C-alpha cells in the first residue's frame, strides 16, 4: 500500500513538472500564427507595435519594415512549416518560449526562429530570426 501511495505521489509530481516546464508553447504557436497573418497583410507596423520593448529598442519601426519587405522580396510568400522545435525557459526574468521552424517559402526554404515572452498567457515577440541561402548577398 505504501508503495502505491509513493508511486502515485511521484506520478503527480512528474505531471506537475511537465506541465510547468512545457507551458507556453500553445500561446507561442498562436503568436506565430498572428505574426504570419500580419505578414500576409503587410501589417509590419502592427507586428512592431505589439512587440516587446526590448525588440523595439533593438530596431526602429522603419528598419523593421525595410527588413520585412526585403525578406518578402527574397523569400516570397510563406507556404508551410514543419512542427517546430521548441525550448521553454522560466526564470525570475520571466517565461520564455523559442520556436524554430523549417519553413518553405515560395522561392525556397528557410529556418525561422521566434522568441516570445509569455505575459499573462499571451505571447509578446522578443525576437525573429531567419536563415536561408536566399538571403546571402550576391
C-alpha positions in Angstrom: 0.0 0.0 0.0 2.8 2.4 0.9 4.5 1.7 -2.5 1.3 2.6 -4.3 1.0 5.8 -2.4 4.6 6.7 -3.2 4.2 5.8 -6.9 1.0 8.0 -7.1 2.9 10.9 -5.5 5.8 10.5 -7.9 3.5 10.4 -10.9 1.6 13.5 -9.7 4.9 15.3 -9.2 6.2 14.3 -12.7 3.0 15.5 -14.3 3.3 18.9 -12.4 6.9 19.3 -13.6 6.0 18.5 -17.2 3.1 21.0 -17.2 5.1 23.8 -15.6 8.1 23.3 -17.9 6.3 22.8 -21.2 3.7 25.5 -20.7 3.5 28.4 -23.2 4.1 26.5 -26.4 0.5 26.8 -27.5 0.5 30.6 -26.8 3.7 30.9 -28.7 2.3 29.0 -31.7 -0.7 31.3 -31.6 1.8 34.2 -31.7 3.4 32.7 -34.8 0.0 32.3 -36.5 -0.8 36.0 -35.8 2.7 37.1 -37.0 2.2 35.1 -40.3 -1.2 36.6 -40.8 0.1 40.1 -40.3 3.0 39.5 -42.7 0.5 38.2 -45.3 -1.4 41.5 -44.9 1.9 43.5 -44.9 0.9 44.8 -41.4 4.6 45.1 -40.4 3.9 48.2 -38.3 1.4 46.2 -36.2 4.0 43.5 -35.6 6.4 46.2 -34.4 3.8 47.9 -32.3 2.9 44.7 -30.4 6.5 43.5 -30.0 8.3 43.8 -26.7 10.1 47.0 -25.6 13.4 45.1 -26.0 12.6 44.3 -29.6 11.6 47.9 -30.3 14.8 49.2 -28.7 16.9 46.9 -30.9 15.5 48.2 -34.2 13.4 51.2 -35.4 10.0 50.7 -37.0 11.4 51.9 -40.3 14.3 49.4 -40.1 11.9 46.6 -39.3 9.6 47.4 -42.1 12.5 47.5 -44.6 13.8 44.2 -43.2 10.4 42.5 -43.6 10.0 43.9 -47.1 13.4 42.6 -48.0 12.6 39.1 -46.6 9.4 39.1 -48.6 11.3 40.0 -51.8 14.0 37.4 -51.4 11.9 34.5 -49.9 8.5 35.1 -51.3 5.3 34.2 -49.5 5.4 31.7 -46.6 3.8 28.4 -47.7 4.3 25.9 -44.9 6.3 24.7 -41.9 7.0 21.5 -40.1 6.1 21.2 -36.4 8.5 23.5 -34.5 11.4 22.5 -32.2 10.6 24.4 -29.0 12.5 25.5 -25.9 10.8 26.7 -22.8 12.6 28.6 -20.0 11.2 30.0 -16.8 13.2 32.2 -14.6 12.9 35.2 -12.3 13.2 37.3 -15.5 10.0 35.7 -17.0 8.6 32.9 -19.0 10.2 32.5 -22.5 9.4 30.2 -25.4 11.5 29.8 -28.6 10.1 28.1 -31.6 12.3 27.0 -34.5 10.6 26.2 -37.8 11.9 24.6 -41.0 9.7 26.7 -43.4 9.0 26.7 -47.1 8.6 30.0 -48.9 7.6 30.4 -52.5 11.2 31.0 -53.5 12.8 28.3 -51.3 13.4 27.0 -47.8 14.4 29.0 -44.6 14.8 28.4 -40.9 12.8 30.7 -38.7 13.2 31.2 -35.0 10.6 33.1 -33.0 11.4 34.1 -29.4 8.4 35.0 -27.2 7.9 36.2 -23.6 4.6 34.8 -22.3 2.8 37.6 -20.3 -0.5 36.7 -18.6 -0.8 33.8 -21.1 -0.2 35.9 -24.2 2.9 35.9 -26.4 4.9 39.0 -26.8 7.6 39.0 -29.5 11.2 39.3 -28.3 13.0 38.2 -31.4 12.6 36.9 -35.0 15.5 35.4 -36.9 15.5 34.0 -40.4 18.3 32.0 -42.1 18.3 31.0 -45.7 20.8 30.7 -48.6 18.4 33.0 -50.4 19.4 35.8 -48.1 23.1 35.7 -48.9 24.1 38.8 -50.8 25.3 38.3 -54.4 
